[in-house]
């Protein structure tokens, strides 16, 4: 077996070869469906528009982003999607409302099913050479070809749901029009090129977005937004390089040894930045070859699903079984999330049996006590994730 090899250019080429021709076909709208949801107001700290979790994440991981650059949700919602998986999301009062995260999730599910049924994709994956497999294993977070594409689809959904927090600024656009304007304004490409991956997932989980749109016309980021994104990305790269430099000079480790020793500092995201050549500014590996086609089919599928989805607010809450060793983390969405949650639990000396991305289910051997279970849930929530007990 060829060992993993870090090569961003080669990895982009491998992914480009997998998606053509015609990977992202538009699914049909399907049957009509009613999706109930619960909604709760988001409570900010006194004298601030940010919650405690939002402020702490901003101060620790979003420097030098100023608080005034951040728009936050007014409500947090929970619902069960059409595949039976509990989900969480946010919306901002005065905007397009809870339909945006709910319909985005259904769009993601529809495109996941399309990927799973694509026999030509299966054949192309089977034809990958050992060297191509090694490049994906060494350069990407999720490593497996179909999983990489699946997470890319979910990233498109995150882009749509998160930017909907800004939809109140464009009252001229309905849900379908807003999605199309995101695509036409190049916002899907901007996220792939200017954001860093962890920033998108982590801010979405907390119901916040650190960008603003310009006024009328196409949806574009303000110059200040672009500058803040660039500086946040540069700071993340610099942090990763500093850890790697210390490991390979002061500690005298090889790159492989450094990644292993400093796993917590160089998590699955920052590790990819730590291995970059100096003065390199990365963007998403799929940005050029995949994102434009994905954005087109995502927006078209989203529009079709709007015609068949009805949402309804419900007062019913999800019960929490205080004795269960299995629970759900609805906003766990990639291998980085998977690794983070496993690491949190294992640091508490818990034996983890399963952290499944598809079902969002986490199972441990035994919590030992209800108090220990509550402590574990609190530790996961401190990372910005939602925990639903009694899965």
C-alpha positions in Angstrom: 0.0 0.0 0.0 1.3 3.4 -0.9 1.5 5.7 2.1 -0.6 8.9 2.1 0.9 11.8 0.1 0.1 15.5 0.6 -0.4 17.2 -2.7 -3.2 19.7 -3.1 -2.8 20.1 -6.9 -2.9 16.4 -7.5 -5.9 15.9 -5.1 -7.9 18.6 -7.0 -7.1 16.8 -10.3 -8.3 13.4 -8.8 -11.6 15.0 -7.6 -12.1 16.7 -11.0 -11.7 13.3 -12.7 -14.3 11.7 -10.5 -17.2 14.2 -11.1 -17.3 14.2 -14.9 -19.4 13.6 -16.9 -22.7 14.6 -15.2 -22.2 13.7 -11.6 -24.7 16.1 -10.1 -28.0 15.3 -11.8 -31.0 17.2 -10.4 -33.3 14.9 -8.3 -37.0 15.3 -8.7 -39.0 17.1 -6.0 -40.7 13.9 -4.8 -43.8 13.6 -2.6 -45.3 16.3 -0.6 -44.1 16.4 3.0 -45.0 18.2 6.2 -42.1 18.8 8.6 -42.9 20.0 12.1 -40.2 22.0 14.0 -39.7 23.6 17.4 -38.4 27.1 17.8 -36.7 28.9 20.7 -35.3 32.4 21.0 -31.5 32.8 21.2 -30.5 34.7 24.3 -27.5 37.0 24.1 -25.3 38.1 26.9 -26.2 41.3 28.7 -25.0 44.3 26.7 -24.1 42.3 23.6 -25.7 40.8 20.5 -23.7 37.6 21.0 -24.3 34.6 23.1 -21.6 33.3 25.5 -20.7 30.5 23.1 -20.6 32.9 20.2 -18.4 35.4 22.0 -16.0 32.8 23.3 -15.6 31.3 19.8 -15.1 34.7 18.3 -12.4 35.7 20.8 -10.5 32.4 20.5 -10.8 31.3 16.9 -12.0 34.3 14.8 -9.3 36.9 15.4 -9.1 39.6 14.2 -12.8 39.6 13.3 -14.6 42.5 15.2 -17.9 41.6 17.0 -19.7 44.2 14.9 -18.9 42.2 11.7 -21.0 39.3 13.0 -24.7 38.8 12.3 -26.4 36.3 14.6 -29.6 34.3 14.7 -32.6 35.2 16.7 -34.0 31.7 16.9 -32.8 28.2 17.1 -34.9 25.3 15.7 -35.0 21.6 15.9 -36.8 19.1 13.6 -36.6 15.6 12.3 -35.7 15.3 8.6 -37.4 13.0 6.1 -34.7 10.3 6.8 -35.6 10.3 10.5 -32.5 12.1 11.7 -32.9 14.9 14.3 -31.5 18.3 13.0 -30.8 21.7 14.4 -30.6 25.1 12.7 -31.0 28.8 13.0 -32.9 31.7 11.5 -33.1 35.4 12.0 -36.4 37.1 12.6 -37.4 39.4 9.7 -35.7 37.2 7.1 -36.9 34.1 5.2 -37.4 32.0 8.4 -37.0 28.3 9.3 -37.8 27.1 5.8 -34.2 27.9 4.7 -32.4 25.4 7.0 -35.1 22.8 6.7 -35.3 22.9 2.9 -31.5 23.0 2.7 -31.3 19.8 4.7 -33.8 18.1 2.4 -31.8 19.2 -0.6 -28.7 17.8 0.9 -30.5 14.5 1.5 -31.8 14.4 -2.1 -28.3 14.9 -3.5 -26.8 12.4 -1.2 -29.2 9.8 -2.5 -28.2 10.8 -6.0 -24.6 10.3 -5.2 -25.3 6.9 -3.7 -27.2 5.7 -6.8 -24.6 6.9 -9.3 -23.2 3.7 -10.8 -20.8 5.6 -13.0 -19.2 7.3 -10.0 -18.8 3.9 -8.4 -17.0 2.7 -11.4 -14.7 5.8 -11.6 -13.8 5.3 -7.9 -12.9 1.7 -8.5 -10.5 2.8 -11.2 -8.5 5.1 -9.0 -4.8 4.1 -8.9 -3.0 3.5 -5.6 -1.2 6.8 -6.0 -4.5 8.7 -6.5 -5.9 7.0 -3.4 -2.8 8.0 -1.4 -3.1 11.6 -2.5 -6.7 11.8 -1.3 -5.8 10.1 2.0 -2.9 12.5 2.6 -4.5 15.7 1.4 -8.2 15.6 2.3 -10.0 15.5 5.6 -12.6 12.9 4.7 -10.3 10.8 2.4 -12.8 8.5 0.9 -14.0 9.8 -2.6 -17.7 9.4 -2.1 -17.5 10.8 1.5 -15.5 13.8 0.2 -18.3 14.6 -2.4 -21.0 13.9 0.2 -19.4 16.4 2.6 -19.1 18.9 -0.3 -22.8 18.7 -0.8 -23.4 19.4 2.9 -21.1 22.4 2.6 -23.3 23.8 -0.1 -26.3 23.4 2.3 -24.4 25.1 5.1 -23.7 28.0 2.7 -27.3 28.4 1.9 -28.7 28.1 5.4 -26.0 30.3 7.0 -26.2 33.1 4.5 -30.0 33.1 5.0 -29.2 34.8 8.3 -28.6 37.9 6.1 -31.8 37.5 4.0 -33.6 40.3 5.9 -31.2 42.7 4.1 -32.8 41.7 0.8 -36.6 41.8 1.3 -37.0 41.8 -2.5 -35.9 38.1 -2.6 -38.1 35.1 -1.7 -36.5 31.8 -0.7 -36.0 30.6 -4.3 -34.7 33.9 -5.4 -32.3 34.2 -2.5 -30.8 30.8 -3.3 -30.4 31.8 -7.0 -28.9 35.1 -6.0 -26.3 33.4 -3.9 -25.3 31.3 -6.8 -25.3 34.1 -9.4 -23.3 36.4 -7.0 -20.6 33.8 -6.7 -21.2 33.2 -2.9 -20.7 29.4 -3.1 -17.4 30.0 -4.8 -16.5 32.7 -2.3 -17.0 30.3 0.6 -14.9 27.7 -1.1 -12.1 30.2 -1.8 -12.1 32.7 1.0 -13.4 31.0 4.1 -11.6 28.2 5.9 -13.5 25.0 6.4 -13.7 25.0 10.2 -14.9 28.6 10.3 -18.0 27.8 8.2 -19.0 24.7 10.1 -18.3 26.1 13.6 -20.0 29.5 13.0 -23.1 27.8 11.5 -23.5 25.5 14.5 -23.5 28.7 16.7 -25.9 30.6 14.5 -23.5 33.3 13.4 -22.0 34.6 10.2 -19.0 37.0 9.9 -19.8 38.7 6.6 -22.1 41.3 5.1 -23.6 41.9 1.7 -23.3 45.0 -0.3 -26.5 47.0 -1.0 -28.8 46.5 -4.0 -27.9 44.3 -7.0 -26.1 41.0 -7.0 -25.3 39.4 -3.7 -21.6 40.2 -3.1 -19.5 40.5 0.1 -18.5 43.9 1.2 -14.8 44.8 0.9 -14.6 44.7 4.7 -16.0 41.2 4.8 -13.4 40.0 2.2 -10.6 41.6 4.3 -11.8 40.0 7.5 -12.1 36.5 5.9 -8.6 36.9 4.5 -7.1 37.9 7.8 -8.8 35.1 9.7 -7.6 32.6 7.2 -4.1 33.9 7.4 -4.1 33.8 11.2 -5.2 30.1 11.1 -2.5 29.2 8.6 0.1 31.1 10.7 -0.9 29.2 13.9 -0.6 25.9 12.1 2.8 26.8 10.7 4.0 27.9 14.1 3.1 24.5 15.7 4.8 22.6 12.8 7.9 24.8 12.9 8.4 24.2 16.7 7.8 20.5 16.2 10.3 20.0 13.3 13.0 22.3 14.7 12.9 22.5 18.5 11.5 19.0 18.9 13.4 17.6 15.9 10.4 15.6 14.6 9.5 14.6 11.1 6.3 16.0 9.6 4.6 12.7 10.2 5.8 12.6 13.8 4.8 16.2 14.4 1.2 15.6 13.1 0.9 12.6 15.4 2.4 14.3 18.5 0.5 17.6 18.1 -2.8 16.2 17.0 -4.8 18.4 19.3 -3.1 21.6 18.1 -3.0 20.4 14.5 -6.5 19.0 14.1 -7.8 17.5 10.9 -8.4 20.9 9.5 -5.3 22.8 10.6 -3.1 19.9 9.7 -3.7 20.6 6.0 -2.6 24.2 6.5 0.5 23.2 8.5 1.8 21.2 5.5 1.4 24.1 3.0 4.4 25.6 1.4 5.2 29.1 2.8 3.2 32.0 1.3 0.6 29.6 -0.1 -3.1 30.7 0.2 -5.3 27.6 -0.1 -8.8 27.3 -1.3 -11.2 24.4 -1.3 -9.8 21.5 -3.5 -13.2 21.3 -5.3 -13.5 25.0 -6.0 -12.7 25.1 -9.7 -13.9 21.7 -11.0 -16.9 20.9 -8.7 -18.4 23.9 -6.9 -19.9 25.6 -9.9 -21.8 22.5 -11.1 -22.8 21.6 -7.5 -24.1 25.2 -6.9 -26.3 24.9 -10.0 -27.9 21.6 -9.1 -28.2 22.5 -5.4 -30.1 25.7 -6.1 -32.3 24.0 -8.7 -33.1 21.1 -6.4 -33.7 23.5 -3.5 -36.3 25.3 -5.6 -38.1 22.1 -6.5 -38.3 21.0 -2.9 -39.8 24.3 -1.9 -42.8 23.3 -3.9 -43.4 20.1 -1.9 -42.3 21.0 1.6 -44.6 22.5 4.2 -43.3 23.4 7.6 -45.3 23.8 10.8 -44.2 25.0 14.3 -44.8 22.4 17.0 -44.6 22.6 20.8 -43.4 19.0 21.1 -39.8 18.7 22.5 -37.4 15.8 22.2 -37.4 13.7 25.3 -34.1 13.0 27.0 -33.5 9.4 28.4 -31.1 10.0 31.2 -29.9 6.4 31.2 -29.2 5.8 27.5 -25.6 5.2 26.3 -26.5 6.2 22.8 -27.3 9.8 21.8 -27.5 12.1 18.8 -25.4 15.0 17.7 -27.5 16.5 14.8 -24.9 19.1 13.7 -22.0 16.7 13.4 -21.3 16.9 9.7 -17.8 15.8 8.7 -14.8 13.8 9.8 -13.4 16.7 11.7 -16.6 16.8 13.8 -16.4 13.0 14.2 -12.9 13.2 15.5 -13.6 16.1 17.8 -16.5 14.4 19.5 -14.6 11.1 19.8 -11.6 12.9 21.3 -13.8 14.8 23.9 -15.4 11.5 25.1 -12.1 9.6 25.2 -10.5 12.4 27.1 -13.1 11.6 29.8 -12.0 7.9 29.8 -15.1 6.8 28.0 -15.0 3.9 25.6 -16.6 5.0 22.3 -18.3 2.3 20.2 -19.7 4.5 17.4 -19.6 8.0 16.0 -21.7 7.7 12.9 -21.9 10.7 10.5 -24.9 9.5 8.6 -27.3 8.7 11.5 -25.6 11.4 13.7 -25.5 8.7 16.4 -22.8 8.4 19.1 -22.6 5.3 21.3 -20.4 4.7 24.3 -19.9 1.6 26.4 -21.1 3.1 29.7 -21.3 6.5 31.2 -20.8 5.1 34.7 -23.3 7.6 36.2 -26.0 10.1 35.2 -23.7 12.9 36.4 -20.8 11.7 34.2 -23.3 11.5 31.3 -24.3 15.2 31.9 -20.6 16.2 32.1 -19.9 14.5 28.8 -22.8 16.3 27.1 -21.7 19.6 28.5 -18.2 19.1 27.1 -19.6 18.3 23.7 -21.9 21.4 23.8 -18.9 23.5 24.8 -17.5 22.6 21.3 -20.6 24.2 19.7 -22.5 21.0 19.1 -26.1 20.1 20.0 -26.6 16.9 22.0 -30.0 15.1 22.0 -30.1 12.3 24.6 -32.1 9.1 24.4 -31.3 8.2 20.8 
